[in-house]
Amino acid sequence: MLKPTAPSLAGLHVFGVRHLSPAGAWHLRRFLDRVQPKKVLIEGLADAEGLIKDMTRKDSIPPIAILAYTDSLPIRTLVYPIARYSPEYQALLWAKENGVQAEFIDLPSDVFLALQGVGLRTLSDDVPVDEPTNGKQEAAESDGDQNGEAGDELPESPGHLTPEEFGQRASVYQSFAEQAGESDYESYWERRFEHNTSPEVYRLAAFEFGAALRELEYDTHLSQAENLVREAFMRRRIRETIAAGTPADKIAVVVGAYHAPVLNDEHEGMSDEEFASLARRSSLLTLMPYSYFRLSSQSGYGAGNRAPAYFELLWDALDGGDLHGLPARYLSLVARHLRHEGTHRSTAEVIEGVRLANTLSALKGGLAPTLADLQDAAIALIGHGERSVVGESLARVEVGTSIGRLPKGVSKTSIQDDFDRELERLRLEKYRSGVRQDLGLDLRENRRVKSEEAAFLDLQRSFFLHRLRVLNIGFAQLAKSGQDSATWAEKWVAQWTPECEINLVEAVLLGETVELATGYKFKMRLQECQSVGEAADMVRAACECGLMDAMENARRRLQELAADSSEFTAVAHAAHE
């Protein structure tokens, strides 16, 4: 029952979405135009409101993500990714364009990070139309420094479903698809929701879909408990907004469709005592570029999608009022990629592919071809029946290589700023790409240039990349060089991923710059070093990082250990290093 003093939610405008849903974003903007709310409340980390201004800047290019991380060891991180076609992102843009205040109303990050530690699932496992828990936020954990207290260790795999739970969950969605005559759930969702442009249909259908999922009650007790806590907090935030003077009928709430049915007067909000009793881990927040490749690799949970670049094409088609032009655009891009790689494909094959895709869709009563229909048409007409012919092209068009971009200095930690400065100084910015690129280095002095910095550019690059290796930031991997006997040549393979950014942010606990963090990492490793071989490895690693003080400290430690060691193999290894 509703407490007598609690503001009523009657008249509240609730819009349930599937995260990363182009149609959800498209319908939401039209819904907001019609309702004209004075406040837009969005499912998202409550303490991240200070980042909204930077997220909606013109020069902030999605995909981007909010990264929350603990400011003490062991490190836990939480990622909240947003694409250009995310309903939440479009809600933020609409609020900015219309001079309306937007707020996040989900649990703050310090509570979410603490929930990871008490055994609740990680936030990457959730239902397809659900919350940041699935699609919005991906939890990652790191033990950080091994000096952390034993009692503070993280539980093993707290957020992963058992095979039985996963099978039960998968069968629920597969049953939806089978009853609708579809081969898979993604095709079911796209044909029934993403292609339906009728006013109000998406909102009402998503609401009923979320209610039906709640009735199935297939979640574990822990995941149910987490959802109940989150929903109680969201109702609390909504009622606080009403109590502050904004009428319920002037508030629009954007949440995962799973939560939408319970944002009403039948359920109480979280009390002050309950909120104060929640466990917390002190945390910090920053923004980071994200990638479509990472979004596609998260398709195992509900709000991810296997084809983020394709769904951006779908968003552009909806926004431009040309949904029926999407098949031609998709198949043209596939053919263009093949031509770029040297395989000729004619315009006639693209036209026939569009006809086939439309026919396949019509046989199933669809308004437009789904991604599965388009793939079948591409394989049959452009690949001449062989998927291997068009496989790489399909991946390029469906997943893409896009990486988001943030203006310099936006919500960055000191080590992120230092990393950006080093990339610019060492002319490595072009390697900050989702595409793997080779980088060959000649560590000798270049006597054909005028400045000392230019003369030793490759050597400084090598120092920088080796420091990143020590910090476990996988921006570049050392590859085998053709000059095996030449100590002056190095070959690296560079590729930027969101995981690199996460590891970079975590390293700020070791130092404010890449160099300081690397030096501190060496210091910690030296304190624990007990073998001649390990000390020798550290002497070499410090030299490769260009950290002469660390190398000298490692050499002294090696000398101390070698004086008491008679193990021939270890001493021989040390001599080799």
N, C-alpha and C positions, 0 to 999 in steps of 0.2 A: 504494500500500500504506500501511496505517496504521503510523505510527511506534510502536515498542514502548512508549514512555513516554506516548503519548497516551491519555487516557481513552476508553473505548469509548462509542459512542452507542447501543448495543443497549438496547432497552427504552424509548427516548425516545418520548414522545407528540407526534407532529407533526400539526398540523391546518392544511391548506392552504385558503385562502379566496380569493374574489374580493373585492377591496376595495369597500366600499360595497354589500355584499350582505346584505340583511335576513335571508335564510334562513341565510347563513353565520354571522351573529351569533347567531341563534336556536339553531341546532344546536351552535354552539361553547359556549354557556352550559350546555347539557345535557351536552355532552361533559366539560366541566370539573367539573360536579356529579358525574359518574360516576367520573372519574379521580382527583379530589381531589389535584391536584399541590401541592407545597410551593413551587414557583416557576413563574411564567408569564413566558416569554420571548417578546417581541413584535417583529416587524419594524418598526423605527422608528429614528430618529436616536439613536445610542448616547449622545450627550452631552445629550440632552433629558430624561433621567430626572428631573432636578430639577423639571421642569414637570408631572410626572404628578399630584402632589398637587393642583395648581391645576386641572388638567384635569378631575378627578373631584369637585371641590367641588359641593355642591348648587346653588349659585347660578351655576355655570358652565353655560351653556345652549348646546349645539351647534346649528348647525354652528360649529366653531371650527377654528383651524389653528395649527400651530407654524410660526413664521417664522424662518428662519436667514438672516443677512446678513453680508457681509464688513464689517469695521470700518475698511476703507481703500478708496480709489478705485483702479480702477473698481469700482463696487458690483455685486455679484452677490447674488441672493436665491434662496431655496429655500422652498417652501411645502408643508406636510404637512397637508392638510385632513382633518377627521374629522366625520362626521355622527352622529346619535344611534344609527343602526342600523349603524354601522361595526363589523365584528367586533373590530377592535383596541380600540375604545372600550368595547365590552361586556366584553372580556377585562379591561380595566383596572378597570371597575366590579366585575366578579366578584371580582377579586383584593382590592379594597378591602373588599367586603362579607364576604369570607371570611378576612380577616387574612393574606393571602398576598402575598409580595413579587412585584412585577411589574417587569420590566426591558426596555429596548429593546436590540436586538442588531444593528442594521444599522450601516453605516459612520457615523462621526461627521460632523457637518455641514461641518467644515473640509476634510475629504477630498472630500465630494460637491461642494463649491463649487470646489475645485481641479480636479476632473475636468471641470467645465464648460469650464475654460480651456484644456484640452489637446485639445479637439476631440471628446470623447465627447458623445453625444447629451444633450439636456436631459432632466430626469427626468419630463417629462410625456408621453414617448413610450414605450409599453410594451405588453405583451400583456394581454389582458383579465382574466386571473385572476392577474395578477402582483403586483408589489411596489409599494412607495411610489413607485417609479419610475413606476408608472402608476396613479394614482388617489390615491396617498397623497401624492406630492410633485410639485409643479409648479415647474419652474425658470423664473425670470425673470431677465433681465439688464439692466443699465443702465450706460451709460458714465460716469454720474455727471458729475463736473467735467471740463471739457475740458482741464484742466491736467495730467491724468494722463500718464505717460510713454508715448511712442509705442510702445515695445516691449511695453507691458502691455495693448494693446488686445485686445478679445475677438475670437475667430474669428467669421466671419460665419455665422450660423444653424447652430451646431454640432450642435444636437439635432434638426433637422427631417429627416424622411424624404424621399428623392427620390421623384418620381412613380412610378418603377418599384418602389421598395421598398414604398411605401404600397399600390400596387395588388396587389403580391404578398401583403402582410400582410392586406389586406381580403379577398382571394380565399380565404385560408385559413379565415377565420371564416365567410365566406359559404358555403363548401363544407360546413361542419358543418351550417349551417341548411338548405341544400338537401337534403342526405342525410336530414335528419330531417323533411322536408316543410314547413319553415317559410320564410316569405318573407324573414326577416332574422335576423341572429344574436341580437339582443336578445330576440326572441320565443322563439328556441331555448333560450337560457340560462334565461329566466324559467320556461318550461314544464317544463324538465327538472330544474332545480336549485332555483329559488326556491319552487316550489309543492310540492316533495317533502318531506313531513314524516316519512318513515320514518327510524327511528334509524340512524345511521351511514352512510346512503346518501350524503348530501352530502359527508362527509369522504372516503369511498372514491372516489366519482365524481370529485370535484375533484382528488384525487391522481392518478388515471389520466388525467384530462384534461390536467393539467400535464405529465405524463410524455410524453403524445402530442405536445404542443406542442414539447417539447424535441427530440424525434426529427425534427420537420420541419425544424429548423435554418434558418429563413427569416430570422433576424436578421442585421444587418450584423456585420462583424468587431468593430467598435468596441462595439456594444451587447452582443455576446457577451462581450467582454473585461470590460466593466463588471459584467455579471452574475457572471462567474467570480470577480472580486475581491470582490464583495459576499457571495457564498455562502461563499467561503473565510473571510471575516471572521466571518460568522454561525456557522460551525462552530467557529471559534476561541473565540467567546464562549460557546457551549454547553459546550465542553470545559472552559473556565475555570470555569464554574458547577459542573460535575461534580467537577472537581479541588478546588473549595472545600468539598466535603462534601455536596452534594445529589445523591443517586443519579439516574441517567438516568430510571428509571421513576417518579420523583417530579417530573419536569419536563415541562411542556406548552409546546410551541413553536407560535406562531401566525405564519404567513408566507403570502405569496402562493403560490397553488397551483403556480406555475411553479417555485418554489424547493424545494417540499416533497420531491420525489423524491431530491434530492442531499444531504439532511441525514442522512447515515448514515456508516458506517465505511468505505465504499468510496472516500471522498474525504477528503483531508487538510485540516486547518485552516490558516489563515494563520500563518506563523512570525513570530517577533519581528523578524527581519531584513526580511522582506517588509512587515510593518506599518510599520516605521520608514522604509522607502524610499518610501512613498506621498507624493505631493505634497499640500500643504496650503495653505489660505488662512485666515488668522486670522478667526474669525467670532464672532457673538453670536447669542443666541436670545431669542425672546419669543413670547408667545401673542397671537393676534389673533382678533376675530370674523370669521366667514366667512359666505357666503350661498349659498342654494340656487340662485340665478340663476347664480352663478359655477360651481358644480358642474355645472349643466346645460350651460353653455357649454363645458365641458371634456369633453363626451361623445365628442369625436373620439379620445381615447385610451381604452384598454381599461377602466380602472377608474372612469372617470366614468360617469354615467348621465344620460340625457336628461330624466328625470322624478324628481328627488330628493324632491319632496313626495309623489309617488305611492308611492315606495318607503318613505317613512315611514309611509304608510297601510298598506302591506303589512307592515311591521314590527309596527305596532300590532295588525293582524289576527292575525299569527302569535303574538305575545306574549299576546294575549287568547284564543287558541284558537278564532278565528272567521274562518278563511281564506275560507270560503264566504260570509261577510257582506261581503267587500271589494267585489264589484261593486255592491251596493246603496249602500254608502257612497260610492264613487267617483261613480256617476251621480247620486246625491242632491246631492252637492256641485256638480256641473255645473249641475243644474237650479236649485239655490239661487243660484248666481252669476248665472244668466240672469234670475231673478226680481228679484234685487237691482238689475240693470241695466234693469229695466222690461219684460222679455220673459217673458210668462207661460208656464209649462210645468206640466202636471198630474202628479200622483202616478202616474196610470195610465201615462203615458209612461215614467216611471222604471221601473215594474214590468215593462213590456214590454221595456224596454232590458235589464234584468237577465236576462230570459228569453232574449233574443236572444244576449247575450254568453255565457251558459251553453251555448246550443245550438252556437254557433261553436266554443267550446272542446271540447265533446263530439265534434264532427265530426273533431277532430284528436287525440282521445284524451287530452285534458288533464284534470288534476285540478281546475283552476279557470281562469277566463278570464285571458288575458294582457292587458297594457296595450293591445296592438294590437286584441284582441277587444273590449275596453271602448270604445276609440276608435270602432271601426266601429259598435258599438251606439249610442253617443252621437250620432254623425252621422246614423244612419238614423232613430232614434226621437225623439231630442230636437232634433236639428237639422233634422229633416224632409228628410234627404238632402243638406243643404247644409253643408259643413264651415265655411264662412265664418260661419254663424250661431253655432256653438259654439266657434269657434277660440280666442277670448279666454278663454272659460270653461275650456277644456281646458288652456290654458297656466297659468291660475291654480291649477288642481287638481293638475297634474302637476309644474310647476316651483315655484310658490309664490313668496312674497316674504320668506320667513323669513331673518332675520339673527341670528347667534349673539350671545350676551351674556356678558361676563366681569365679575366683581366689580371695583370700583374698586381700582386699584393692583396688580392681579394681573399679575405678569410683564411690566410695561410699561416702556418706555423713558421718559426724562424728557419728551420731546416729546409722546408719547402722553398722558401724564398732564396736560400743559399743555393739549393739545387738548381733553381731556375737561372740564377746568375752564373753559375758554373757552366750550364749548358750553353748560355749565350757567349761567355768568354771563350770557351773551347770550341765554339762553332759546331755544337752537337745537336742543335735544336731540331734539325730535319730528321734526326733519328728517333725523335719522340713520336713514334707512329706505331699503329697496330700491325704494320707490315714488317716482317723480318728483313733486316738490311745488313749486309756485310760491311765491316769497317776494318780496313788494314792500317796498321800503324808501323812507322819506321822510327825507332826510338833514338836514332843518331841525330846529331846536330845538322840542321839544314843551313848550310853556309851561303845559300843563294838569297836569303832574305836579310832585311836590314835590322830588325829588332830582335832582342834576345827572346822575347816571348814567342815570336813567330818561329824562331830557330828551334825551339824545343816544344812546339805545340803538341806533337804526337806523344812526346814523353809525358807532358802534363795530362794529356788525355788518358794515358795509360795509368798514371797515378790515380786519377779520379775514378776510373772504372774499377780498378782494383779495390779502392776504398768502398765502393758500393758492394762489391762481392763480400767483403768482410762484414758489412752490415746486413747481408742477406737481402739486398735490394736487387732483384733480378733484371735490371734494365739491360744488361749486356752479358753474354756468356762467352768465355774464352774458348776459342775453337782451335783445332790443330792447324798449325801454320805449315805452308809448303817449305819454309826455311827451317827444318827441324834442328839443324845445328847452329842456327844463327840466333844469338840472344838479343839481337837488335830488332827483330821482327815479331809482331803480334797480330793475330787475327781475331776479331770479335764479331759476334752476331748480336745486333741490338734489336730489341722490340719492347715497346712500352705497353704495360697492362695496368689495370686498376690496382692489382695486387702490389705492384711496385710503389704506387702512391701510398697505399696502406702501410707497407713496411717502412717507407720513408717517414711517415708521420710517427710511427711507433719509435723510430730511432731518435726522435727529439728528446726522449727521456735520457738519452746517453750524452747529448750535446746539442748546442744550438746550430752548429754547422756540420756539414759532412765530415770535414777534417777533424773537428773536436770530438764528434761522436765515434769516429774510427779510432782515434787515439785512446778514448776512454774504454772502448771495447778491447783494445790490446791490453790496457792496464788490468782489466778484470780477468782476462785470460791468463796473463802472466801470474797473477796471484794464485791461480788454481793449477798452474803448470807444474807437473811433477816428473816429467820424463824428458830425456835428452832429445828424442825425436820430435816431440811437440815443440820444445823450445827452438830447435833448429828450423822447424816449419815457420815459426813466428818470426824468426830473424829474416827469413826470405820474404815472407808476406809483408813485413813492415818496410823492407827495402822496395818491394814492388809498389807499395802505397806511397812511397816518397816521404815516409815519416821517420826521419833520422833519429829523433829522440827515442821513439818506440823501438827502433832497431837496436840502438845501443843498450837499452834496458833488457831487451830480449837476449842480446849477446852476453850480457853479464849473467843473466839467469842460466843461459846455456853453459857458461863457463863453470858456474857453481855446481850444476848437476853433473857435468862431465867429469869434474874432479873426483866425484864419489862413485862414478859408474864404470863398471868393467864389462858391460854388455857390448860385444864387438859390433853386432848388427846396428844397434842404436847409434854408436859412435860413427860407424861408416855412413849411415844415413845422414848424420849431422854434417860430416865432411862433404858429402855430395851436395847438400843444400847450400 
